[in-house]
């Protein structure tokens, strides 16, 4: 019996392979891992390629917007043309329109060309005025009205060249392209080259693009984005003052205090759905409620801020609730265990620990609102509606103005190539704003981050 039992037991077989030997299955798994890594590296490389291509396109097309061609000439401010009474009364002098200043500037340009030995190949010498921007007469007039004592003297002015001349020095306009151009011809470019050699014309940094206001379609060389930047600033102040307290308070209630029932579930679903609603829907809502029903001023940054607040609230609420959920329950239990109330545990322990995520979500929401265009266009915040900086805080919130993304959109759809160039320049400034806000978000997150 024992012999039969001993014979039925299987005899152990010696393994012919080692754990260190790579089987076919292991080879396939290793090859799959190598392929997956290659796919990941390829995806990153493709993403970086498109990112670099985008940045190169933006900066190569936008950097010229920060430079402008100027003509520096002395202008004789004759009393007979600008102040016939000789009283130096601003009220009387203001009756002289820009049409009265235009011959003064043209004559000054003709005189400067003759003094520099530059020949004028036109039958009518006043044709050289096409080298100048149509805004120079207003520039000289504003200077004279600001200081009437300048009348009767010769003052050196730094005048804007026309957009065609500016485009010629930037390589945007060629001589062949002027064959069908009624605003300029090759003779004007010859004069421009001669003026550049004589030091009367030069392309330099243009601070007015950063601090100026929009201009009409006939004066692209005068357009700036500064007033639109102020409009965006006042809108962001409204969004920050409203969306942060409302969003955080809503998140705290829903996450820490609200009972779990169908009503709160409905609210949570609607908040998630609102985060995916197209921004133009919020623009229509703002037009119907804030302008047509409440009768707030159209195109005002206050209205734009209210519309963007509605659009930003779901994002802030979702990010804040995620930050509150990330705080371990043991923090709450420990606070309640030592006698703290529910509100004390939330505001003294949970909220400070969730603050980095809350600030990050808020700034990301503000950055998203800063780049929105569609809702602002629906409430009338388009370009060329504000020619000056706001006079004060109330004026900044209530006076008509534009915003950077709306201004960029307006420039991009205009026909003159100079406006297309300025649209790229506006994108650079907008990107700098967005990068600054994201850097602030990172700094605040690291500053308030706590370990547990």
Helices and strands as residue ranges (DSSP letters): H 2-8, H 24-62, G 63-66, E 67-76, H 79-82, H 90-93, H 98-115, G 125-131, H 136-146, G 148-150, E 154-160, H 163-169, G 176-178, H 186-198, E 201-205, H 208-211, G 220-222, H 226-252, I 253-257, H 262-274, H 279-286, I 287-293, H 301-326, H 329-337, H 342-345, I 346-350, H 351-370, H 374-378, H 393-398, H 404-412, H 417-448
